[in-house]
Amino acid sequence: MHDRALEPTSRYTIISVDGHAGASLSDYKPYLSSRWHDEFDAWAGAYVNPFADLLAPTAYRNWDSERRLKETESQGVVAEVLFPNTVPPFFAQGNLTALEPTVADYERRWAGVQAHNRWLADFCSAAPGRRAGLAQIFLNDVDDALAEVRWANDNLDVFGGILLPNVAPNTAVPPLWDPGYEPLWDLCEELGVVLNVHSGSGLPDFGEHEAARAIMLIELAWFSHRAVWHLIFGGVLERHIATSQPIVCRRLISSFDIVEAPTKMLVPKYSEGSYPYTTEAIRCAFAPCPPEETRMMLETTAADVYGFDLDMLRAIGDRIGPSVAEVLVPLDPADYPADSTCNAFDAEQIVKAW
């Protein structure tokens, strides 16, 4: 049914491929082995959360399944691909920008990542067929990574693939072109596992100087590309990409993310989220596009890459999605919502692509 005819009254089945979710701090404890509980209590009691979004009244969106479904459905979003967002056990910072584990703290950090993956499996199963969870791994121990990929493939309702860590320069962890990772690429090829790369990982330690965060944000986009460069020049893609599994790399551009895959998917950026004006943001981006191309970018590509059952999802999309006719109507800049910080409504934005 991917190629069913589109009429003005047809509705799009929107799949967001850049959702973020995670448990609240205390809710990770049941997913840890009991041997870690005392250490977790001490860590959680001392941890001071520096992230404004996780302290805001809307933090529940990360973990409250029913409220999240209600709010995403109100925006016409039928399904999501879920990256991490909260702080897993024994991390000093959020998992997208955390430095790789040292030898001394690898074991407990690995326990924390596994706790997140197991929480995520339960969170995804609460909305069958509608959430593709991305399993986190570390590259410090390839055998551990292999076992976790197998576990995720068997236990996530829709397995969105792995969140491949970028490797910071001059660290003890070998770079991605290292032949020691070949068993990981072989397994991903065998199972058809999507490799996802997200901006924020693989950063060097910028330190605590007042300029450090500004420099990190300026250089973030460059570092986010390194994983793909390393896979290309290391011959990994040449040896493996000709088969079934794609690689998806988030690339920050304008108010939507262009996601590199066999074809493109465009989705609202989370940090400048379009809620509660998602349809308006989609009109800004897609009104000039032929409906067939819009459908490819909003639903069919994501369904093909991540393995969603699009026929099942369309039963929901046909009820809640924006119509073809609605999306074809451009949004006048005079009607941009003044209370939104979404870049889709920034008439003076400058688009950069690195």
C-alpha positions as CSV (number, residue, x, y, z in Angstrom):
1,M,0.0,0.0,0.0
2,H,3.0,2.3,-0.1
3,D,1.9,3.5,-3.5
4,R,-1.8,4.1,-2.9
5,A,-3.1,7.1,-4.7
6,L,-3.1,10.4,-3.0
7,E,-6.3,12.6,-3.1
8,P,-6.7,16.1,-1.6
9,T,-8.6,14.5,1.3
10,S,-5.9,11.8,1.9
11,R,-4.1,12.1,5.2
12,Y,-0.3,11.7,5.8
13,T,1.0,9.1,8.3
14,I,3.7,11.1,10.0
15,I,6.7,9.2,11.4
16,S,9.1,11.4,13.4
17,V,12.6,10.0,13.2
18,D,14.1,12.3,15.8
19,G,12.1,11.7,19.0
20,H,13.9,11.6,22.4
21,A,12.9,9.7,25.5
22,G,14.3,8.3,28.7
23,A,13.3,7.4,32.2
24,S,13.3,9.8,35.2
25,L,16.3,9.3,37.3
26,S,14.8,7.1,40.0
27,D,12.9,4.9,37.5
28,Y,16.1,3.4,36.1
29,K,16.8,1.6,39.4
30,P,14.5,-1.4,38.8
31,Y,16.4,-2.0,35.5
32,L,19.7,-2.3,37.3
33,S,21.0,-5.5,38.7
34,S,20.7,-5.5,42.5
35,R,24.4,-5.4,42.9
36,W,24.3,-1.8,41.7
37,H,21.4,-0.6,43.9
38,D,23.4,0.8,46.8
39,E,25.9,2.6,44.5
40,F,22.9,3.9,42.4
41,D,21.3,5.3,45.5
42,A,24.5,7.1,46.4
43,W,25.0,8.4,42.9
44,A,21.4,9.6,42.5
45,G,21.4,11.3,45.8
46,A,24.4,13.4,44.9
47,Y,23.5,14.1,41.3
48,V,22.5,17.6,40.5
49,N,20.6,17.8,37.2
50,P,21.9,20.7,35.1
51,F,19.5,20.3,32.2
52,A,16.6,22.8,32.1
53,D,14.4,20.7,29.9
54,L,14.6,17.8,32.5
55,L,13.6,20.2,35.3
56,A,10.8,21.8,33.4
57,P,7.1,20.9,33.9
58,T,7.1,19.2,30.5
59,A,9.9,16.8,31.4
60,Y,7.2,14.1,31.7
61,R,7.2,13.9,27.9
62,N,10.3,11.8,28.1
63,W,8.7,8.9,30.1
64,D,4.9,9.3,30.4
65,S,3.7,7.0,27.7
66,E,0.0,7.9,27.7
67,R,0.5,11.6,27.9
68,R,3.2,11.5,25.1
69,L,0.8,9.5,22.9
70,K,-2.0,12.0,23.5
71,E,0.2,15.0,22.7
72,T,1.9,13.5,19.6
73,E,-1.4,12.3,18.2
74,S,-2.8,15.9,18.7
75,Q,0.0,16.9,16.2
76,G,-0.8,14.2,13.7
77,V,2.4,12.2,14.6
78,V,1.6,8.5,14.4
79,A,5.0,6.9,15.2
80,E,8.5,7.8,16.4
81,V,12.1,6.8,16.3
82,L,13.4,7.3,19.8
83,F,16.9,8.5,20.7
84,P,17.9,8.9,24.4
85,N,17.4,12.1,26.2
86,T,17.6,11.7,30.0
87,V,20.6,10.8,32.3
88,P,21.1,7.1,32.7
89,P,22.7,5.7,35.9
90,F,26.3,6.6,36.6
91,F,26.5,9.2,33.9
92,A,28.0,12.6,34.7
93,Q,25.9,14.3,31.9
94,G,23.2,13.4,29.3
95,N,24.0,10.4,27.2
96,L,24.2,12.2,23.9
97,T,27.2,14.3,24.9
98,A,28.8,12.1,27.6
99,L,32.4,11.3,27.2
100,E,33.2,7.6,26.6
101,P,33.8,5.5,29.7
102,T,37.2,5.1,31.1
103,V,38.6,1.7,32.1
104,A,37.8,2.5,35.7
105,D,34.1,3.4,35.2
106,Y,33.3,1.2,32.2
107,E,31.5,-1.5,34.1
108,R,29.1,0.7,35.9
109,R,28.5,3.0,32.9
110,W,27.7,-0.1,30.9
111,A,25.2,-1.2,33.5
112,G,23.6,2.3,33.2
113,V,23.3,2.0,29.4
114,Q,21.8,-1.5,29.7
115,A,19.3,-0.1,32.2
116,H,18.2,2.5,29.7
117,N,17.9,0.0,26.9
118,R,15.7,-2.3,29.0
119,W,13.5,0.7,30.2
120,L,13.2,1.6,26.5
121,A,12.0,-1.8,25.5
122,D,9.2,-1.5,28.0
123,F,8.4,2.1,26.9
124,C,8.2,1.0,23.3
125,S,6.0,-2.0,24.0
126,A,3.5,0.3,25.7
127,A,2.7,1.6,22.1
128,P,3.0,-1.5,20.0
129,G,4.3,-0.9,16.5
130,R,4.6,2.9,17.0
131,R,7.9,3.4,18.7
132,A,11.3,2.3,17.2
133,G,13.8,2.3,20.0
134,L,17.5,2.8,19.4
135,A,19.8,0.7,21.6
136,Q,22.9,2.3,23.0
137,I,26.2,0.6,23.0
138,F,29.8,1.5,23.9
139,L,32.8,0.5,21.8
140,N,35.1,-0.2,24.8
141,D,34.3,-3.9,24.7
142,V,33.2,-5.3,21.3
143,D,31.9,-8.6,22.8
144,D,29.6,-6.6,25.2
145,A,28.4,-4.6,22.2
146,L,27.6,-7.7,20.2
147,A,25.6,-9.2,23.0
148,E,23.6,-6.0,23.4
149,V,22.8,-5.8,19.7
150,R,21.5,-9.3,19.8
151,W,19.5,-8.6,22.9
152,A,18.0,-5.4,21.4
153,N,17.1,-7.2,18.1
154,D,15.2,-9.8,20.1
155,N,13.5,-7.5,22.6
156,L,12.6,-4.1,21.1
157,D,9.2,-4.0,19.6
158,V,10.4,-2.1,16.6
159,F,14.2,-2.2,16.6
160,G,15.4,1.2,15.4
161,G,19.0,0.0,15.3
162,I,21.9,1.1,17.4
163,L,23.1,4.6,18.4
164,L,26.7,4.3,17.2
165,P,29.0,6.3,19.4
166,N,31.3,8.7,17.6
167,V,34.9,8.3,18.9
168,A,36.6,11.5,20.2
169,P,40.1,12.2,18.9
170,N,43.1,10.9,20.9
171,T,41.2,8.7,23.2
172,A,41.9,5.1,24.3
173,V,38.9,3.8,22.3
174,P,40.1,2.8,18.8
175,P,38.6,4.9,15.9
176,L,35.8,3.5,13.8
177,W,38.0,2.5,11.0
178,D,39.8,0.0,13.3
179,P,39.5,-3.6,12.1
180,G,38.7,-4.7,15.6
181,Y,35.1,-3.5,15.0
182,E,34.6,-5.9,12.0
183,P,32.5,-8.3,14.1
184,L,30.1,-5.5,14.9
185,W,29.7,-4.5,11.3
186,D,29.2,-8.2,10.4
187,L,26.5,-8.6,12.9
188,C,24.7,-5.5,11.9
189,E,24.8,-6.7,8.3
190,E,23.5,-10.1,9.3
191,L,20.6,-8.7,11.3
192,G,19.9,-5.7,9.1
193,V,20.6,-3.3,11.9
194,V,20.4,0.4,11.2
195,L,23.4,2.4,12.3
196,N,22.3,5.8,13.7
197,V,24.7,8.6,14.4
198,H,23.6,11.6,16.4
199,S,25.3,14.9,16.9
200,G,26.8,15.4,20.3
201,S,28.9,12.2,20.7
202,G,32.6,11.9,20.1
203,L,33.3,15.4,21.4
204,P,36.6,16.1,23.0
205,D,36.6,17.3,26.6
206,F,36.3,21.1,26.3
207,G,36.8,21.7,30.0
208,E,35.0,24.2,32.2
209,H,36.1,27.6,30.9
210,E,33.3,30.0,30.3
211,A,34.0,29.9,26.5
212,A,33.9,26.1,26.4
213,R,30.2,25.6,25.8
214,A,30.2,28.2,23.0
215,I,33.1,26.5,21.3
216,M,31.5,23.1,21.7
217,L,28.3,24.3,20.0
218,I,30.2,25.9,17.2
219,E,32.2,22.7,16.5
220,L,29.4,20.3,17.2
221,A,28.3,19.9,13.6
222,W,31.8,19.1,12.4
223,F,32.3,16.4,15.0
224,S,28.9,14.9,14.3
225,H,30.1,14.1,10.8
226,R,33.3,12.3,11.8
227,A,31.7,8.9,12.3
228,V,30.4,8.7,8.7
229,W,33.8,10.0,7.3
230,H,35.6,7.3,9.3
231,L,33.3,4.5,8.1
232,I,33.7,5.7,4.5
233,F,37.5,6.0,4.5
234,G,37.9,2.8,6.6
235,G,36.1,0.9,3.9
236,V,33.3,-0.2,6.2
237,L,30.5,1.1,4.0
238,E,32.1,-0.4,0.9
239,R,32.3,-3.8,2.5
240,H,28.8,-3.7,4.1
241,I,26.5,-1.0,2.9
242,A,25.7,-2.7,-0.4
243,T,23.6,-5.1,1.7
244,S,20.4,-4.4,3.6
245,Q,21.3,-2.2,6.5
246,P,21.4,1.6,6.1
247,I,23.2,4.3,8.1
248,V,21.3,7.3,9.3
249,C,23.2,10.5,10.2
250,R,21.4,13.5,11.7
251,R,22.6,16.6,10.1
252,L,21.4,19.9,11.5
253,I,20.0,22.2,8.9
254,S,17.3,24.9,9.2
255,S,14.1,24.0,11.1
256,F,14.1,20.4,10.0
257,D,16.7,17.7,10.0
258,I,17.8,16.1,6.7
259,V,18.5,12.5,7.5
260,E,20.9,10.7,5.3
261,A,19.4,7.3,4.3
262,P,18.7,5.5,1.0
263,T,16.4,8.5,0.4
264,K,15.6,11.5,2.6
265,M,13.4,11.9,5.6
266,L,12.6,15.3,7.1
267,V,11.4,15.7,10.6
268,P,10.9,18.6,13.1
269,K,14.0,19.3,15.3
270,Y,13.4,18.4,18.9
271,S,15.2,21.4,20.5
272,E,13.2,23.8,18.5
273,G,10.1,21.6,18.5
274,S,7.1,22.5,16.5
275,Y,4.5,21.5,19.2
276,P,1.7,22.6,19.3
277,Y,2.1,24.0,15.7
278,T,3.4,20.9,13.9
279,T,0.9,21.1,11.0
280,E,1.8,24.7,10.5
281,A,5.5,23.9,10.5
282,I,4.9,21.1,8.0
283,R,3.1,23.6,5.8
284,C,6.1,25.9,5.9
285,A,8.4,23.1,4.8
286,F,6.3,21.1,2.4
287,A,3.7,23.4,0.8
288,P,5.8,23.8,-2.4
289,C,6.5,20.0,-2.7
290,P,4.5,17.6,-4.8
291,P,2.4,15.4,-2.5
292,E,4.2,12.2,-3.5
293,E,7.5,13.7,-2.4
294,T,6.0,14.9,0.8
295,R,4.7,11.4,1.5
296,M,8.1,10.0,0.9
297,M,9.7,12.4,3.4
298,L,7.0,12.1,6.1
299,E,6.2,8.4,6.0
300,T,7.4,5.9,3.5
301,T,11.1,6.3,3.7
302,A,11.1,6.2,7.5
303,A,8.8,3.1,7.4
304,D,11.2,1.3,5.0
305,V,14.4,2.2,6.9
306,Y,13.2,1.4,10.4
307,G,10.8,-1.5,9.6
308,F,7.5,0.0,10.7
309,D,4.3,-1.7,9.5
310,L,3.0,1.2,7.4
311,D,-0.3,-0.5,6.7
312,M,-1.0,-0.7,10.4
313,L,0.2,2.8,11.1
314,R,-2.0,4.2,8.3
315,A,-5.1,3.1,10.1
316,I,-4.1,5.7,12.7
317,G,-2.7,8.3,10.2
318,D,-6.0,8.2,8.3
319,R,-7.7,9.4,11.4
320,I,-5.2,12.0,12.9
321,G,-2.8,13.1,10.1
322,P,-2.9,16.4,8.2
323,S,-4.6,16.2,4.9
324,V,-2.8,16.6,1.5
325,A,-4.9,19.7,0.8
326,E,-4.1,21.2,4.2
327,V,-0.3,20.8,3.8
328,L,-0.4,22.3,0.3
329,V,-1.5,25.7,1.7
330,P,1.5,27.9,2.4
331,L,1.6,29.6,5.7
332,D,1.9,33.3,5.4
333,P,4.8,34.7,7.6
334,A,2.3,37.1,9.0
335,D,0.5,34.1,10.5
336,Y,3.6,32.5,12.1
337,P,2.8,31.7,15.8
338,A,4.5,34.4,17.9
339,D,4.8,32.1,20.9
340,S,6.8,29.4,19.1
341,T,10.6,29.1,19.1
342,C,10.5,26.6,16.2
343,N,12.9,27.7,13.4
344,A,10.3,26.8,10.9
345,F,8.7,30.1,11.8
346,D,11.9,32.2,11.7
347,A,11.5,34.3,8.6
348,E,15.1,35.5,8.9
349,Q,16.9,32.2,9.5
350,I,20.2,31.5,7.8
351,V,20.5,28.0,6.5
352,K,24.0,26.4,6.8
353,A,25.0,22.9,5.8
354,W,28.5,21.7,6.7
